[in-house]
């Protein structure tokens, strides 16, 4: 049976389209943004989320989510809380399979690279700040000390 070349080309085109749609590109299946949930300790912690010097949002113990545009660049999270040491954590951007595989079939992954959809940050992150070291206590002055007089030193002109 002889099949015209036109049918072979149509079949090949349809098969390629089905493979591409079956694998999906990240722009379609995962979107170009994602919400990251922060678990902060202590609850008074306040964190500034930024990428390349631009502030993307602020998270706290009460408002603990931020929506980020996906991208290849890492995100910095700088946290502070009263009575605790400051901390900085980096959210590393990694490629995701749907962006690499699906995008390759549709347009060699160009759309996913441009939109950032092929990248992903961790969905959840825990940050626990360490308590600050207590300030050293000032040396206690002896009870009989007078202001401006060193202990064990008598004032001139007094006998006794």
C-alpha positions as CSV (number, residue, x, y, z in Angstrom):
1,X,0.0,0.0,0.0
2,X,1.4,3.3,-1.0
3,X,0.8,6.3,1.4
4,X,1.2,9.7,-0.1
5,X,4.1,11.7,1.5
6,X,1.7,14.4,2.6
7,X,0.0,12.0,5.1
8,X,3.4,11.0,6.5
9,X,4.3,14.7,7.1
10,X,0.9,15.3,8.8
11,X,1.2,12.3,11.0
12,X,4.7,13.3,12.0
13,X,3.6,16.8,12.8
14,X,0.7,15.6,14.9
15,X,2.9,13.1,16.7
16,X,5.4,15.8,17.5
17,X,2.6,18.1,18.8
18,X,1.2,15.3,21.0
19,X,4.6,14.6,22.5
20,X,5.2,18.3,23.2
21,X,1.8,18.8,24.8
22,X,2.2,15.5,26.8
23,X,5.4,16.7,28.3
24,X,4.2,20.3,28.8
25,X,6.5,23.3,29.2
26,X,7.0,25.0,32.5
27,X,5.4,28.2,31.4
28,X,2.1,26.3,30.9
29,X,2.2,23.7,33.6
30,X,4.0,25.5,36.4
31,X,3.7,29.2,35.7
32,X,6.2,32.0,35.9
33,X,5.8,32.7,39.7
34,X,5.6,30.7,42.9
35,X,4.7,31.2,46.5
36,X,7.3,30.4,49.1
37,X,6.2,29.6,52.7
38,X,8.5,30.7,55.6
39,X,8.6,29.0,59.0
40,X,10.2,31.6,61.3
41,X,11.5,31.3,64.9
42,X,11.0,33.3,66.9
43,X,7.6,34.7,65.8
44,X,8.9,38.3,66.1
45,X,11.3,37.6,63.2
46,X,11.1,40.0,60.2
47,X,12.8,39.0,57.0
48,X,13.5,41.1,53.9
49,X,13.4,39.1,50.7
50,X,15.5,40.4,47.8
51,X,17.1,39.5,44.5
52,X,20.1,41.4,43.1
53,X,19.5,44.3,45.5
54,X,15.8,44.8,44.7
55,X,13.4,44.1,47.5
56,X,10.8,41.5,46.6
57,X,8.8,41.4,49.8
58,X,8.8,41.1,53.6
59,X,7.9,38.1,55.7
60,X,7.1,37.8,59.4
61,X,5.8,35.3,61.8
62,X,2.3,36.6,60.9
63,X,2.7,37.1,57.2
64,X,4.9,34.2,56.3
65,X,4.4,33.8,52.5
66,X,5.9,35.7,49.5
67,X,5.1,35.2,45.8
68,X,8.3,35.4,43.7
69,X,8.7,35.6,39.9
70,X,10.8,32.6,39.0
71,X,14.3,33.2,37.6
72,X,17.8,31.9,37.4
73,X,19.2,34.3,40.1
74,X,19.2,33.2,43.8
75,X,17.1,35.1,46.4
76,X,18.5,36.5,49.6
77,X,16.5,36.4,52.8
78,X,17.9,38.7,55.6
79,X,16.2,38.2,59.0
80,X,16.3,40.0,62.3
81,X,14.4,39.8,65.7
82,X,14.9,41.6,69.0
83,X,17.3,39.7,71.3
84,X,18.5,37.4,68.5
85,X,21.4,37.3,66.1
86,X,20.7,38.4,62.5
87,X,20.8,35.7,59.8
88,X,20.9,35.6,56.0
89,X,19.8,32.7,54.0
90,X,20.0,32.1,50.3
91,X,17.2,30.5,48.3
92,X,18.9,28.7,45.4
93,X,17.2,28.6,42.1
94,X,17.2,25.3,40.3
95,X,15.9,24.0,37.0
96,X,12.8,21.9,37.0
97,X,12.2,18.9,34.7
98,X,9.0,20.2,33.0
99,X,10.9,23.3,32.0
100,X,13.8,21.4,30.5
101,X,12.0,18.5,28.8
102,X,8.7,20.1,27.8
103,X,10.2,23.3,26.7
104,X,12.7,21.5,24.5
105,X,10.0,20.0,22.4
106,X,8.0,23.2,21.9
107,X,10.6,25.8,21.3
108,X,13.9,24.4,22.5
109,X,13.1,25.8,26.0
110,X,13.6,29.4,24.9
111,X,10.2,30.6,26.3
112,X,10.8,29.0,29.6
113,X,14.3,30.5,29.9
114,X,13.0,34.0,29.0
115,X,10.0,33.9,31.4
116,X,12.0,32.2,34.2
117,X,9.5,29.3,34.3
118,X,12.1,26.6,34.0
119,X,13.5,27.7,37.4
120,X,12.2,27.0,40.9
121,X,12.9,28.0,44.5
122,X,12.2,25.7,47.5
123,X,8.5,25.7,48.3
124,X,9.1,26.0,52.1
125,X,12.0,27.3,54.1
126,X,12.6,27.2,57.9
127,X,14.7,30.0,59.5
128,X,15.5,29.9,63.3
129,X,17.4,32.8,64.7
130,X,19.9,32.2,67.5
131,X,19.4,34.1,70.8
132,X,22.0,36.9,71.2
133,X,24.8,36.4,73.8
134,X,23.9,38.2,77.0
135,X,25.8,41.5,77.5
136,X,28.6,41.2,80.1
137,X,27.4,42.6,83.4
138,X,29.2,45.7,84.6
139,X,31.4,45.0,87.6
140,X,29.5,45.8,90.7
141,X,30.9,48.7,92.8
142,X,31.5,48.1,96.5
143,X,28.7,49.3,98.7
144,X,30.8,51.7,100.6
145,X,32.2,53.3,97.5
146,X,31.6,57.0,96.9
147,X,31.3,58.4,93.4
148,X,34.7,59.6,92.1
149,X,36.6,57.9,95.0
150,X,38.5,54.7,94.4
151,X,37.8,52.0,96.9
152,X,40.4,51.8,99.6
153,X,41.6,55.4,99.0
154,X,40.9,58.1,101.7
155,X,40.1,61.7,100.9
156,X,42.8,64.1,101.8
157,X,42.2,66.1,104.9
158,X,40.2,63.5,106.8
159,X,41.4,61.6,109.6
160,X,40.1,58.5,110.9
